[in-house]
Amino acid sequence: MDITTNYKVPKDTKIGHVHLKVSNLQRSLDFYCGLLGFELTTTYGTDAAFISAGGYHHHIGLNVWYSKNAPPAARNTVGLFHTAILYPTRKDLATILYRLKQADYPLTGASDHGVSEALYLDDPDGNGVELYWDKPKDQWPQKSDGSLDMYTKPLDLDGLMNEIN
């Protein structure tokens, strides 16, 4: 049996974590833990930290091993486009939007993609961050052939905020 032919990753496979090079570890912890609410699970000396949601060992690694005090990467080069953080409910997404507004933290975008609703922002090092929730699968738009019909439309932020008002 040739296991390389028509191989597909198992359906329950998940992306475990992202590890980011940052220029200032404390500033990044202030953003990811202080503003977004992740929990610090461990540090490696003064140059790396692991953070999580809900007690997992880590969803995000942060380090300054090669990037201490470095400028942000140029937008028009190869690299990570964004880290996407999936919230369990629309109300949870509304709650983080409220937190961002209270902190006067700027969004770079907000979109309804048919399958999800998303907020976009940059972390202190200019790394893109997407905060989103998935709509129920039975609401995902489909083309006539049954494939997804994703799109990008402006997100109704007032409607989203109504989840907590």
KOLDRENNU-338897 format. One line per 8 residues: number of its first residue (from 1); their letters; for each residue x, y, z of N, C-alpha, C. Coordinates in pm, 1 decimal. Last residue first. Layout:
N
NUM	A	X:Y:Z:X:Y:Z:X:Y:Z  ... $
***
This chain:
165
165	NIENMLGD	-2542.1:4429.0:2436.3:-2622.6:4544.4:2483.8:-2758.2:4500.5:2533.9  -2422.4:4212.4:2322.7:-2395.9:4236.9:2465.3:-2475.9:4353.8:2520.9  -2516.0:4207.2:2063.9:-2506.9:4079.6:2135.0:-2483.2:4100.0:2284.9  -2482.6:4456.6:1961.0:-2614.8:4427.2:2018.4:-2615.6:4292.7:2091.9  -2238.0:4445.0:1833.4:-2242.1:4497.4:1970.1:-2376.3:4471.8:2038.9  -2327.1:4357.3:1580.9:-2244.7:4269.8:1665.1:-2249.6:4316.0:1810.9  -2458.2:4588.6:1496.9:-2533.7:4464.0:1514.7:-2458.3:4365.3:1601.4  -2236.4:4755.1:1479.6:-2344.6:4787.7:1573.6:-2430.0:4664.6:1601.0 $
157	LDLPKTYM	-2089.6:4629.0:1276.4:-2034.5:4633.7:1412.6:-2141.3:4669.1:1515.4  -2137.4:4441.2:1022.3:-2222.5:4534.1:1095.9:-2177.3:4534.4:1242.5  -1869.8:4414.0:799.9:-1936.1:4358.9:918.2:-2014.6:4469.6:986.4  -1875.8:4415.9:443.6:-1852.9:4487.6:569.9:-1931.8:4422.9:684.5  -1785.6:4098.5:298.1:-1874.4:4214.6:305.9:-1843.1:4287.7:435.9  -1658.1:3856.4:112.7:-1614.0:3956.0:209.9:-1703.9:4077.9:196.5  -1748.1:3507.2:92.4:-1738.6:3642.7:40.5:-1680.7:3732.2:147.7  -1797.9:3165.4:-7.4:-1749.2:3267.7:85.8:-1737.3:3401.7:14.8 $
149	DLSGDSKQ	-1951.8:2931.1:-75.2:-1962.2:3057.6:-147.7:-1922.9:3170.6:-52.3  -1843.5:2591.7:-97.5:-1866.1:2714.0:-20.7:-1869.2:2837.0:-110.1  -2021.6:2365.2:-318.4:-1900.1:2419.7:-256.9:-1932.9:2549.9:-184.2  -2255.2:2296.2:-447.6:-2238.4:2251.9:-309.5:-2111.4:2301.6:-242.5  -2306.3:2405.5:-691.9:-2238.2:2275.1:-693.0:-2212.1:2221.5:-551.9  -2413.9:2654.4:-629.1:-2505.2:2551.1:-680.6:-2440.7:2412.7:-683.9  -2253.1:2744.9:-319.5:-2275.9:2759.4:-462.7:-2366.7:2645.8:-508.0  -2364.1:2846.2:5.2:-2311.8:2746.4:-87.6:-2343.4:2784.1:-231.6 $
141	PWQDKPKD	-2303.4:2989.6:327.7:-2353.9:3001.1:189.7:-2285.5:2899.8:98.3  -2385.8:2843.3:634.3:-2277.9:2876.5:541.6:-2332.8:2883.2:399.5  -2573.4:2754.2:810.9:-2593.0:2889.3:757.5:-2485.5:2928.7:655.5  -2490.2:2513.7:907.2:-2609.8:2511.5:822.4:-2643.5:2650.3:765.9  -2277.3:2587.2:1076.1:-2248.2:2530.7:944.0:-2370.2:2531.2:852.0  -2302.5:2901.3:1240.2:-2339.4:2759.0:1233.6:-2326.5:2707.3:1089.6  -2003.2:3103.2:1197.1:-2149.1:3088.3:1196.8:-2181.4:2938.4:1196.5  -1720.8:3140.7:1398.2:-1783.2:3072.0:1284.8:-1933.6:3070.1:1303.3 $
133	WYLEVGNG	-1558.8:3443.5:1483.2:-1641.3:3329.7:1524.7:-1700.6:3270.4:1397.6  -1234.9:3603.5:1533.1:-1355.7:3568.1:1459.1:-1437.0:3461.2:1530.2  -968.1:3809.4:1479.4:-1052.9:3759.7:1587.5:-1187.3:3727.8:1521.7  -652.6:3813.2:1342.5:-795.3:3802.1:1311.2:-864.3:3742.6:1432.4  -369.9:4009.3:1317.6:-448.8:3925.4:1407.7:-593.0:3929.4:1360.2  -44.2:4066.4:1183.0:-188.7:4066.3:1167.9:-254.8:3968.2:1263.2  213.2:4237.6:1343.9:163.2:4106.6:1302.0:11.4:4113.6:1293.4  309.3:4471.2:1448.7:256.4:4475.9:1313.4:213.3:4340.7:1259.7 $
125	DPDDLYLA	374.8:4455.2:1710.1:484.0:4438.7:1614.4:436.2:4440.7:1470.2  132.0:4476.4:1850.3:229.4:4585.6:1859.8:348.2:4575.3:1763.6  -99.3:4342.3:1600.6:-39.0:4343.3:1733.7:68.8:4452.3:1737.5  -375.2:4473.2:1420.0:-233.6:4439.0:1423.9:-186.8:4437.5:1567.8  -692.6:4333.8:1325.3:-609.4:4433.0:1390.3:-465.2:4387.8:1381.1  -1027.4:4252.4:1241.4:-886.0:4248.6:1207.0:-813.8:4362.8:1275.0  -1296.1:4034.5:1301.6:-1233.7:4163.3:1331.3:-1086.3:4148.6:1299.4  -1553.9:3851.1:1132.7:-1415.6:3869.0:1175.3:-1380.1:4015.2:1199.7 $
117	ESVGHDSA	-1770.5:3578.6:1099.8:-1760.2:3723.6:1116.2:-1626.1:3750.4:1182.5  -1826.1:3316.6:855.0:-1774.0:3370.3:980.9:-1787.2:3522.2:981.2  -1933.3:3255.9:616.4:-1911.2:3143.3:707.9:-1870.0:3191.8:846.2  -1960.7:3529.8:534.1:-2062.4:3428.2:506.6:-2052.8:3311.7:602.3  -1781.3:3710.0:629.5:-1734.8:3622.4:522.6:-1837.3:3514.6:485.9  -1777.6:4032.9:723.0:-1866.8:3917.6:723.8:-1824.1:3833.5:604.2  -1511.5:4217.1:883.2:-1577.1:4155.8:767.3:-1672.7:4044.6:805.2  -1307.6:4482.9:944.7:-1413.8:4403.7:1006.3:-1499.3:4348.9:892.0 $
109	GTLPYDAQ	-979.6:4627.4:1006.5:-1090.7:4583.8:924.5:-1191.7:4505.4:1005.5  -809.0:4718.1:1187.8:-767.7:4739.9:1049.9:-876.8:4695.4:953.8  -888.8:4893.6:1488.0:-912.1:4781.4:1398.3:-854.3:4817.6:1262.0  -706.0:5027.5:1766.5:-760.4:5038.6:1630.6:-777.9:4904.7:1560.2  -823.0:5066.5:2090.8:-728.1:4992.7:2007.4:-784.3:4986.4:1866.1  -946.8:5181.0:2311.2:-920.3:5264.8:2194.6:-814.9:5200.2:2104.0  -1036.7:5021.2:2507.0:-892.3:5048.6:2509.3:-850.9:5141.0:2395.0  -1300.8:5000.1:2426.0:-1271.4:5063.7:2554.8:-1123.8:5102.1:2564.2 $
101	KLRYLITA	-1264.4:4853.6:2187.7:-1316.4:4991.2:2183.1:-1284.2:5066.4:2311.9  -1173.5:4611.3:2295.5:-1087.8:4686.8:2204.4:-1132.7:4832.7:2194.8  -1404.4:4538.1:2441.9:-1274.4:4559.2:2508.7:-1180.4:4642.6:2423.5  -1588.1:4506.6:2228.6:-1611.6:4606.3:2333.3:-1481.6:4640.9:2406.1  -1467.7:4289.4:2101.2:-1481.9:4416.4:2030.2:-1504.3:4529.9:2130.6  -1501.1:4097.7:2297.2:-1364.8:4143.4:2268.4:-1368.3:4271.9:2186.8  -1784.2:4080.2:2285.1:-1717.7:4118.6:2409.7:-1575.3:4166.7:2384.1  -1830.5:3985.0:2027.3:-1879.4:4118.1:2064.8:-1809.2:4168.0:2190.8 $
93	LDKRTPYL	-1723.4:3729.9:2057.6:-1661.4:3823.0:1962.7:-1704.4:3966.0:1993.9  -1908.0:3629.5:2241.5:-1766.5:3638.8:2279.5:-1691.8:3734.6:2186.5  -2137.8:3632.4:2081.7:-2131.1:3719.2:2199.4:-1986.8:3735.8:2247.7  -2076.5:3430.6:1903.1:-2084.7:3568.5:1853.2:-2076.9:3667.4:1969.7  -1844.7:3192.1:2047.7:-1978.6:3244.9:2018.6:-1969.0:3387.5:1964.0  -1571.2:3110.6:2059.0:-1677.7:3010.2:2055.3:-1815.3:3064.6:2016.3  -1326.0:3245.0:1831.8:-1406.6:3258.1:1953.0:-1525.7:3163.0:1944.6  -1014.4:3190.7:1699.9:-1154.4:3152.1:1687.4:-1224.5:3160.0:1822.6 $
85	IATHFLGV	-778.3:3384.3:1558.6:-820.0:3336.5:1690.5:-971.6:3316.5:1686.1  -521.3:3373.4:1328.6:-666.6:3377.8:1345.4:-704.7:3311.0:1477.3  -259.8:3574.1:1236.3:-297.5:3466.8:1326.5:-447.4:3479.8:1348.7  -170.3:3658.0:897.3:-229.8:3685.0:1028.2:-246.0:3556.3:1107.3  57.2:3612.7:729.7:-42.4:3715.0:699.3:-116.6:3757.0:826.3  400.3:3553.3:767.3:267.6:3528.1:822.4:172.9:3642.7:787.6  579.1:3598.0:457.4:568.5:3578.4:601.6:424.4:3553.0:640.7  729.1:3815.6:214.1:669.1:3688.4:254.8:667.9:3679.2:406.6 $
77	TNRAAPPA	639.6:4167.1:200.9:733.9:4056.1:193.6:662.8:3927.9:234.8  500.5:4402.3:245.8:504.9:4348.0:110.2:611.9:4241.0:93.1  531.3:4489.1:507.7:405.2:4425.4:469.0:414.5:4354.1:333.7  834.5:4421.2:682.0:764.2:4495.1:576.8:640.3:4418.4:533.6  831.7:4368.9:1035.7:859.6:4319.8:900.2:779.9:4404.0:800.5  924.5:4624.6:1274.0:827.2:4532.6:1213.9:872.3:4488.7:1074.5  1265.8:4618.5:1406.4:1148.9:4687.2:1349.5:1050.0:4584.3:1294.5  1378.5:4467.1:1716.3:1377.6:4477.3:1570.1:1255.1:4555.3:1523.0 $
69	NKSYWVNL	1407.4:4407.4:1986.0:1414.0:4547.8:1944.2:1417.5:4567.3:1792.9  1479.4:4075.9:1906.6:1473.8:4174.8:2013.8:1500.7:4315.0:1957.7  1482.1:3857.8:1735.0:1409.6:3977.9:1693.6:1403.5:4088.3:1799.2  1555.3:3607.6:1803.5:1623.3:3665.5:1687.3:1571.5:3805.4:1654.0  1415.6:3577.9:2050.3:1543.4:3510.6:2027.3:1622.1:3573.8:1912.6  1182.4:3662.6:2160.3:1270.4:3767.5:2107.0:1408.5:3709.1:2073.4  855.4:3508.7:2127.3:996.5:3510.8:2163.6:1069.0:3626.8:2098.5  564.0:3334.5:2211.4:621.5:3465.8:2181.4:769.1:3459.7:2216.8 $
61	GIHHHYGG	309.4:3111.1:2114.2:443.1:3129.7:2168.2:493.9:3265.5:2123.8  -21.6:3028.9:2174.6:69.2:3125.2:2112.8:201.3:3124.1:2188.9  -127.8:2821.3:2309.5:-182.6:2849.3:2177.4:-90.6:2943.4:2100.8  -17.0:2577.5:2538.1:0.6:2707.0:2472.9:-66.4:2709.3:2336.2  -162.6:2398.9:2709.2:-22.3:2432.8:2737.1:20.9:2559.3:2664.7  -485.5:2526.3:2816.3:-404.2:2447.9:2722.6:-258.3:2486.8:2743.4  -637.3:2701.3:2973.2:-548.6:2606.4:3038.2:-471.8:2513.1:2947.2  -792.5:2889.9:2828.3:-854.4:2776.3:2893.2:-762.4:2669.8:2947.0 $
53	ASIFAADT	-550.0:2986.4:2604.2:-689.2:3007.0:2642.8:-735.4:2878.5:2710.5  -205.5:3088.6:2662.4:-313.6:3000.4:2618.5:-449.9:3055.4:2656.2  148.2:3135.2:2596.8:18.7:3180.5:2647.7:-92.1:3092.4:2590.8  488.4:3147.1:2673.4:380.1:3072.1:2612.2:250.0:3113.0:2679.3  783.1:3337.4:2601.1:665.6:3310.5:2684.6:565.4:3230.0:2603.9  1127.1:3438.6:2613.8:1015.6:3367.4:2551.6:904.2:3344.2:2653.0  1329.2:3575.7:2752.8:1322.0:3588.2:2607.3:1205.5:3516.6:2539.9  1392.8:3538.3:3011.4:1334.5:3668.8:2978.6:1310.1:3684.9:2829.3 $
45	GYTTTLEF	1305.1:3201.5:3067.5:1391.1:3314.4:3099.8:1320.6:3444.8:3069.4  1030.9:3123.3:2936.3:1165.1:3068.1:2924.4:1259.8:3184.0:2945.0  718.8:3093.7:3109.2:821.3:3174.1:3042.0:949.4:3093.1:3034.4  377.1:2984.2:3083.7:515.6:2969.9:3126.5:604.0:3069.0:3052.9  118.8:3084.6:3051.7:136.1:2950.3:3107.6:279.2:2926.6:3154.3  -91.6:3357.1:3069.4:48.9:3318.9:3064.1:63.3:3181.0:3127.2  -392.0:3369.1:2885.6:-326.5:3342.2:3013.5:-181.3:3303.1:2989.2  -552.0:3636.6:2699.2:-485.5:3506.4:2708.7:-416.7:3494.4:2844.3 $
37	GLLGCYFD	-670.5:3890.4:2667.7:-714.9:3802.7:2775.0:-655.4:3663.9:2777.9  -615.7:4110.9:2507.8:-697.3:4002.9:2451.0:-738.9:3898.3:2552.9  -473.1:4276.8:2701.6:-586.1:4324.9:2622.6:-675.3:4211.5:2573.2  -290.0:4109.1:2848.5:-357.8:4222.5:2909.3:-481.0:4267.8:2834.3  -209.1:3911.1:2656.4:-267.2:3875.3:2786.3:-349.2:3990.4:2843.0  -139.1:4054.9:2420.2:-206.5:3925.0:2411.5:-272.1:3883.4:2543.0  -30.3:4306.5:2526.2:-132.9:4298.4:2422.0:-210.0:4167.5:2430.5  154.7:4231.6:2720.8:52.6:4331.5:2754.3:-62.2:4326.3:2654.1 $
29	LSRQLNSV	314.9:4063.5:2566.4:233.8:4006.0:2674.6:124.2:4103.1:2716.9  433.2:4260.9:2404.3:347.7:4159.3:2343.8:260.1:4090.4:2448.0  578.6:4399.0:2597.0:477.0:4471.3:2519.7:380.8:4372.4:2453.9  752.9:4194.7:2679.7:654.5:4249.2:2773.1:543.4:4323.1:2699.6  908.4:4148.4:2442.4:825.0:4043.6:2501.2:717.7:4101.4:2593.3  956.4:4303.1:2153.7:954.6:4336.3:2295.7:857.6:4240.9:2364.0  943.3:4193.0:1903.0:1058.9:4277.4:1934.5:1069.8:4310.0:2083.0  879.2:3845.4:1819.5:837.0:3980.1:1857.6:960.0:4061.8:1895.3 $
21	KLHVHGIK	780.0:3572.1:1641.3:897.8:3650.8:1676.6:847.4:3792.2:1703.3  539.1:3334.6:1747.8:571.2:3462.6:1685.5:703.6:3518.8:1733.9  381.0:3044.5:1676.7:493.3:3097.3:1754.7:544.6:3221.2:1681.3  69.6:2888.1:1725.7:152.8:2973.7:1642.1:262.8:3027.8:1732.1  -66.0:2556.3:1757.3:-24.0:2686.9:1808.3:52.4:2762.3:1701.2  -223.4:2352.3:1622.3:-200.8:2353.6:1766.4:-161.6:2488.3:1822.8  -478.9:2300.7:1408.2:-357.3:2379.2:1420.4:-335.8:2398.0:1570.5  -596.2:1961.1:1404.2:-614.1:2102.6:1436.0:-478.4:2171.0:1430.9 $
13	TDKPVKYN	-766.1:1679.6:1272.5:-640.8:1752.6:1289.5:-672.2:1900.0:1314.2  -985.2:1530.3:1211.6:-982.2:1592.4:1343.6:-851.0:1665.1:1373.3  -933.4:1422.5:957.2:-1036.5:1525.6:971.9:-1034.4:1594.4:1108.1  -587.8:1386.7:858.4:-706.3:1337.9:929.5:-803.9:1451.0:962.4  -493.9:1487.6:528.5:-472.4:1502.5:671.2:-599.0:1454.0:744.5  -480.1:1249.1:272.1:-546.7:1366.8:326.6:-519.9:1369.5:475.6  -322.6:1100.2:-9.4:-325.0:1123.5:135.9:-400.1:1252.3:167.2  -296.3:1003.0:-269.3:-426.4:1054.8:-224.2:-436.1:1073.9:-73.6 $
5	TTIDM	-14.6:823.5:-181.7:-113.1:849.0:-285.9:-245.2:891.1:-223.9  133.3:748.8:35.5:149.9:885.9:-13.8:49.3:921.2:-122.2  108.4:484.0:99.4:35.8:580.0:183.8:50.5:724.4:136.0  62.1:215.0:-89.3:136.3:340.7:-98.1:59.1:447.3:-19.8  85.3:-119.0:0.0:0.0:0.0:0.0:89.1:124.4:0.0 $
***
